[in-house]
Amino acid sequence: MTPVNPPPLDRTSPPQRTDAWRQPAACLSEGVRVRVLRAVHGDQRAAAELLPCLTERQLTGIDPLPTAPAELAPALLREYRAEIRALPDDTRLLLLLAAADQYPVSTDAFLRAVIAARLDTRCLDAAEAAGIAHAGAGGVAFRDAWTRIAAYETGTPADRRDVHRLLARVLRGEGETPSRSWHRGAGALGPSGRLSAELSAAADRAADTGRLSVARTLAERAAALCPDPAGQRRLTARAADCAWRSGDGDRARRLAATAADDALSGVLALRAGNATEAFDALLIGAGTATPTTSDRGTLPSVPSVPSVPSVPSVPPLTPPTPATHLLARATEAAIYTGDLRRLREAARVAGRLGVVAPGTLGGLVAAFDGRYADARDLLKAAAGRCGPGGDPTVLIHAAIAALLLGDHTRAATATVRAAASARARGTPVTVPQAMEFRAYADFWTGRPRAGEAAATDALWQAHATGQDNGACHLQAALAMFAALTGDADVCRERAATARSYALARGLGLPAALAQWALAFLDLSSGRFAAAAARLRALAAFGPGHGHRAIRHLATPHYVEAAVRTGDTRVARVAHADYDRWAGTVLSPDDLALSARCRALLAPGEEAVDHYRTALDLHSRGTRDFERARTELLFGSALRRLRRRTEARDRLHSALEAFDSFGAPHCATQARTELRALGTPAAPARTVPDSPTVTLTAQQLLVARMAADGATNREIAARLALSPRTIDHHLRGVFTRLGIRSRIELVRLLAESDEPESG
């Protein structure tokens, strides 16, 4: 049985369609559906065969999917093997040689092996005539992945060993050591300590060059050949680590189940399990780690700053240890859960081990203890490590620190660089992790369409790589964007999906973000009492009261909602803490929002100077959307004070900004205020002809799928939304574009995709 890797993260080619897959697929969660299609190489016939064989836990995403071909699509394989057995012996041998050369490690040695063995490639004519494969300039091209698998599995064990040994003999070039070692290991009869050590060394070399899928395959084969049980577990853990970082989540989880590695279990639980359990496992792993505990050689470097210093300093970067790596992951687990009290435990572990803890860890501990100046210095040290080409983990922690400091430009830069660095290093699993935090920067800097598009793409990547916790966070981010763009149904559905998953797995951050999205939707729609009720818990103090990071998002809006409802007692306390933080970190945006809160809480004429201060500070910041909100509130206050001319100017400025951001609910509030002034409100912005400009990212995605012929139910299944929401989206698309049918939609999209002449 040959090992099978899932295909790369590529959606350019649509999967083969079959009605047997469509109906049951609609009942699956988005994450399971994406992973099933990836596991079966996009073949919907294989997917339809696999679904009835899955357990309830697999269908709900709790347990990993199968990875062996015989478990994925046995009937399809039998059919294909029968086709291949009908071919002449010499043809089958060439197909076996080609399959062994291509998968699971592509070694590009087929033609050399043919020449060395003096095989006649004219025998491939029979395979081409049967539509199974054809010869090309570089070797053999199979009809599809399952045909290649069948070609390999049709060979006898002895024939497979022979072709692997042949391929190993011809692989003598510089840089071909990992490929040669793979074929030597695949051609072995049984356990061999010498071959296991050779494969292990080859896995190290492949991992060092970013070829993590190859490294996983080599380490897994090394484990199979290792005669020592302890060595088997160590190599299996290394294979699981490489599988995980290369984006093969199901294989990683299956391998990890046999490795008994606390640290690895903690990393997997962090991204696809219970975050509290992940924190515990990561701390245990950090406490038992030594510089030689993990010889996987693939642990990402982590920014290092003192954990709980009295006088913060910025230490030099030092080579990361396994313990430092695990403490960074424990910090991420605490951020996910929102239980920042437990970061003190991580800081104590760091002190006991004598290792330098990640800057975000020390900064968050200091913030939780109320030592805001220390927190600022530690977070600034972490945020400063966002140079191009850096380690993805360092860059993600830099982004988190920058967000906490209110530096959204730096946060956006760090996340983009983290994603680019992850791709360059062959670790696609890190890309959606970076995009989780980019969403905040995109939201605050007034880029809802770009942010929604990036988050939608990252959501697919998170599902494909088995990161359901990250997908939950991205669902909440998409609810946030939908709240801003006025897509109420989408906001509620995304938020409900995120909260349901998050509350079951102890994920305080996405649960709080989803709640904030619903609150902002209420606030921008004029439902102030409902908004205040949602925001009160998010902005309050103590265990069980939301999440500290979301508290910073919630407090300015809670103050607004509380003032609108006349109950400001709790809001004043929340603002006092927010103002202390803003005054410490000196972020212009945070200071501006604090000044806005002060204006809202001040009576009559006293508010005017506070609003002017807020707008002056906004001019130095990057939160353009919040600046427009401040102008709206200032204009409303000026109207009540009968300062009509300035009120009109402020409200027109806010209206123009909201229209440019695509925030219709906020724009409606500005128009209502202008009408109260007796000033004719500017009509809604003229809709441009191009759908790519007119529609939100979600609407454009739905429109393209509809234009391609997908039904509402199929679109809903692929986007993890209800058919009712898709119907709402399409009605919005038709309204914005001024059309009545899908035929007109196809025409408009085709015209918008045509390149301009001249």
Buried (B, 14 or more C-beta within 10 A) or exposed (E): EBBBBBBEBEEEEEBBEBEBBBEBBBEBBBBBBBBBBBBBBBBBBBBBBBBEEBEEEBBEBEBBBBBEBBBBBBEBBEEBBEBBEEBEEBBBBBBBBBBBBBBBBEBBBBBBBBEEBEBEBEBBEBBBEBEBBBBEEEBBBBBBBBBBBBBBBBBEEEBBBBBBBBBBBBBEEEEBBBBBBBBBBBBBEEEBEEBBBBBBBBBBBBBEBBBBBBBBBBBBBBBBBBEEEEBBBBBBBBBBBBBBBBBBBBBBBBBBBEBEBBBBBBBBBBBBBBBBBBBBBBBBBBBBBEEEBBEBEBBBBBBBBBBBBEEBEBBEBEEBBBBBBBBBBBBBBBBBBBBBEBBBBBBBBBEEBEBBBBBBBBBBBBBBBEBBEBBBBBBBBBBBBBEEEBBBBBBBBBBBBBBBBBBBEBBBBBBBBBBBBBBEBBBBBBBBBBBBBBBBBBBBBBBBBBBBBBBBBBBBBBBBBBBBBBBBBBBBBBBBBBBBBBBBBBBBBBBBBBBEBBEEBBBBBBBBBBBBBBBBBBBBBEBBEBBBBBBBBBBBEEEEBBBBBBBBBBBBBBBBBBBBBEEBEBBEEBBEBBBEBBEBBEBBBBBBBBBBBBBBBBEEEEBBEBBEBBBEBBEEBBBBBBBBBBBBBBBBBBBEBEBEEBBBEBBBBBBBBBBEBBBBBBBBBBBEBBEBBEBEBBEEBEBEEBBBEBBBBBBBBBBBBBBEEBEBBBBBBBBBBBBEBBBBBBEBBBEBBEBEEBEEBBEBBEEBEEEEEE
